[in-house]
Amino acid sequence: MAGQFKKILLSKLSGSIIFIILGNYYNSILEEYFKQPVFLLVSELADEMQVPVYVVGGFVRDMIMKRPSVDIDIVVVGNGIEFAKNLANRVGHGTKVKIFKNFGTAMLRYKGVKDWQVEIVGARKESYRNHSRKPIVENGTLEDDQNRRDFTINALAVSLQKENFGELVDPFNGLDDIEKKIIRTPLNPDITFSDDPLRMIRAVRFACQLNFTINSDTFSAISRNVERIKIVSKERIIEELNKIILSDKPSYGFNLLDKSGLLKIIFPQLFALKGTEFFNGKGHKDNFNHTLEVFDNVALKSDKLWLRWAALLHDIAKPITKKYVPGIGWTFYAHDFKGAKMTPNIFRKLKLPLNEKMRYVQKLVLLHMRPIVLSESIVTDSAVRRLLFDAGDDIDDLMLLCEADITSKNPQKVKKYLGNFQIVRHKLKEIEEKDRIRNWQPPISGEIIMKTFNLKPCREVGIIKNAIREAILDGKIKNEYNEAYQYMLEQGIGLGLSDDN
């Protein structure tokens, strides 16, 4: 790690301190990363065009931390777009450059041992207006470019010029902050966060992803500037939030969002889960803490984004369903049903997709109590068939969520529930092998019912079709055509219909 580096002060350039890093650790990194053909091509081109060029930001940070990365950010002290075009010509093989004129950036892909994504930008300085997070951008020096970076660990730059290839420019002691595992802004944090409020959530995201601590002055500045987050688009916020959700221990990030004051603004429904209430000396558990525990339990078993969202929302309706019932205590009746009803609106407000991903989350929120209820009683074939029918291919994710939902501090209770869940899992497998209910469609369609009884679309068709489905789920008839057809005839006769019409 950074503590293994021996740093020797070489010189000062534009107020920035340049260090050369010596030692076996850095040499191995240099060999692994900067001897890749893509960096050598950039270095050759920088010499030919006589412009200073640096690899900067997250790539340098991840390189030092030995984290895998294929996204290379290049800063050219000059015309970045022109450099990108020349680099694409040098690479050849029809390499195309995507140019983003509004941002002064260009992007290309370089396929080598790794499929590198290279983003190139001219060094720039930025200034902000109070009502907007969009900066006024001007050409600048490397120092200007490092000054505009969000955090010290992302302000590191390594020279790719031949004369000082591999030298690290570290004006804000980002290397030390990597070693100490600290998130800190390069300049005044109040100005940094007021200028670009999204950086407040990014601070939480990096702390969560890297398991770092946010510097106390930096965190205090987040708390002072939380209202500024309201000028940031929901799309940008959710991009950062999803990265927190996909981290190894997402609860860490959500606790930081809560303590800073950001959670209440960006996700009020989740914030509403906080706290306990007492009546006649009886209190319920803090549903926010419980949700984060379930969230982490799921994260240990799955990296599926939308399954993690289901964990985050599974008890989202508890605040609106909470009720104290004398003789019973605190209840949250129908919180699964109402939570499922809330899900589309939450997705809409957060600018999450309103497609099959939302419907998947909604389904798991709706069904998350069903396996728990099964585990508390005698597991009947009928109940298992219905669960398989309703969950379909998502049954395994549902079971994972339900097992993660067991957060009791009583080890005997946890052991009992998890043991019962194994019985449910065994029964699910047994019923599926026997009755093929998962993603099942009844063997008798509406068209067959109409043709048999000479009917047009009407209420009776729906009644018969539903009766057949229920009979199969209840185990009255087998899930096969002949028994279902005979049952259809019986139901039709019961409704006064005849197949001789």
Secondary structure, 3 states (H helix, E strand, C coil): CHHHCEEEEEEEECCEEEEEEECHHHHHHHHHHHCCHHHHHHHHHHHHHCCCEEEECHHHHHHHCCCCCCEEEEEECCCHHHHHHHHHHHHCCCCCCEEECCCCEEEEEEECCCEEEEEEEECEEEECCCCCCCCEEEECCHHHHHHCCCCHHHCCEEECCHHHCCCEECCCCHHHHHHHCEECCCCCHHHHHHHCCHHHHHHHHHHHHHCCEECHHHHHHHHHCHHHHHHCCHHHHHHHHHHHHCCCCHHHHHHHHHHHCHHHHHCHHHHCCCCCCEECCEECCCHHHHHHHHHHHHHHHCCCHHHHHHHHHCCCCHHHHCEEECCCEEECCCHHHHHHHHHHHHHHHHCCCCCHHHHHHHHHHHHCCHHHHHHCCCCCHHHHHHHHHHHHHHHHHHHHHHHHCCCCCCHHHHHHHHHHHHHHHHHHHHHHHHHCCCCCCCCCCHHHHHHHCCCCCCHHHHHHHHHHHHHHHCCCCCCCHHHHHHHHHHHHHHCCCCCCC
